[in-house]
């Protein structure tokens, strides 16, 4: 993607299918936060997440993209805290800002914060662009958070858990032909 190569690593903002009642307001909030911080961004519209009208040249709007491919190229990831998105962000080794909408998302946001790879989660209902701007600024300036995120990503990627589990099952339950 040419946008990635055109400058500093951007901020990803995407909430998957969690659009809330007003995806236009969510889109405006995302654009305002990026403008306030002076950061480039990638906005993922998702299934119902963000709706944006006039997109400045510092922002790339997309419908969907494989997180495993995109996330390692980013400076920070703002997301809803779904289990899959959280796992992809942790695996990428990039700090997350979790904005939970419902269910287990707040749990995953608290885990991200407890691991030191993102700030405390911020509930979508009460989130404003100024709060999001402050969180983005904090994450970008916190070199220790970036180091922890990178180390955790390396640890996750080095884990050979599935092959080890398969080998254990094969040892314990030998298949007879």
N, C-alpha and C positions, 0 to 999 in steps of 0.2 A: 504494500500500500504506500503510495507516494507521500501521503499526508504524514506518515510516521517519520519518513526520512527528511521532511522539510523543516525540522526544528527540534527543539528539546522534546523529550518524551511527554506526551499529553496525559491529561486526566481522563479517565473513563467514567461516565455517568450513565447508569442504566439500571432499571428496576424490573426487568423482565416483563412479566404479565401484571405486575403490581402498579397499575396506573392510578389508582385512587379515583376519587370522584372528579378530579379536574386535571387531566394530563397536560392541558395547555399551561396551567399554573406551574406544574412541575417542570415543564420545559423552560418557561420563563425564569424560574428560580435557578435552574442549572446554568442557563446562559448568564444570568446576573452574577452568580458566584464565580464563574470562569472569568468574566470581565473584571470583576472586583479584584481578583487575585492576579490578573494578567497572564493567566495560563491558557494554553491551547487545550482543546478538549475533543473527545469523541463521545457523542451522544447516541445511545442505543435506544431507538424508539420501542423496540420489543413488541410484545403482543398488545400492550395497552399502557406502556410506561410513560413515554414522553411524546408530546406533540410540540413542534417548534415551527414557527413561521419563517421569519428572516434569519437565516443562519450566517453569521459572520465568517470570513475566510479562515479565522483561527479555530473554527469548529467544524468537525466532520460528522455528519448525520448518517446513521446506518440503521437498517432494520434489525439485522442479526449478524453475528459473526462467531466463529468458534472461540470460546474463551481461552482454551489451551493455547491457541496460536497467538491471540492478541495480547493477553494480560502480561506476559513477560516484557513487552515493549513499552510499558506504561510507567508513569511516575507515581500514580496512585489510582485506586479503584473505588468509586462510590457506587454502592449497590444495596439491594434490599435485604441481603443476609440469608437468602435461600441456601440450603445445604450444598447444592451443586456449585453455585456461584462462589460461595465462601471457600469451598475446597479448591476450586480453580484458582482463586486469588492467592490462597496460601501456597499452593503448588508453584505458582508463578514467582513467589518471593517478593511480592509487591505489597506495600501497606494498603489496608482497606479502611474505608469510612462506611460503616453499616448504618443504613436508614431502614429499620424494620417497619413493615406494614402490619404484619399479623403472625399468628402461629409461633413456630419455632425460630423465626428470624431474630427476635430479640435475644434468644439464647445464644445463637451463633455470633451476634454482635458483641455480647458479653465475653464470649470465648476469645474473639479477636482481640478485644481490649485486654483481657487477662494474660494473653500471650505476649502482649506488648507490641503487636503488629498493627495497631490502629487505635484510635480514640474510643471512648465510650460510645455506644450506639445512640443515635438521635432519632426519636420517634418521628415518623413522617407527618403525623397530624399537626405537630407544633413546630416543624422545621421551617425556618426562614432563610433567605439567601445569605444574610449576614452570618448566621450560625454556620452555614455550610462553607462560606468563605473562610471563616476562622479555622474550621476543621481542616480545610485544604491547606491553608498556610501552615498550620501546626505540623501536619503530616510531612509537608515538603521540607520544612526546616529541621525536623527531628532525625538527625543522621543515625542515632542509636536505633530508632524504630526501623529505619531502612535496613540497617545491619541485621537486626533480629528477624525481619521479614525475609531477607535473603538467606540467612542461615536456616530458618525453618523450611523455606522452599527447597534448599539443598537436601535437608534431612528427609523431607517427604519424598523427593525424587529418588533418593538413594535407597529407600525402603523397598525391600524385596519381599514384602509380606505375602502377596498372592502366590508367587512361585513357592515360597517356603510352606505355605498352608497346603498347597497341592501336593508337594513332596511328602509332607507329614501324613496326609490322608492316604496317599499311595503306599506308604510304609505300613500304616496301621491296618489298612483294609486292602490287602493285595488282591488284585483282580486276577482270577484264574481263567485261563482260556479254555 
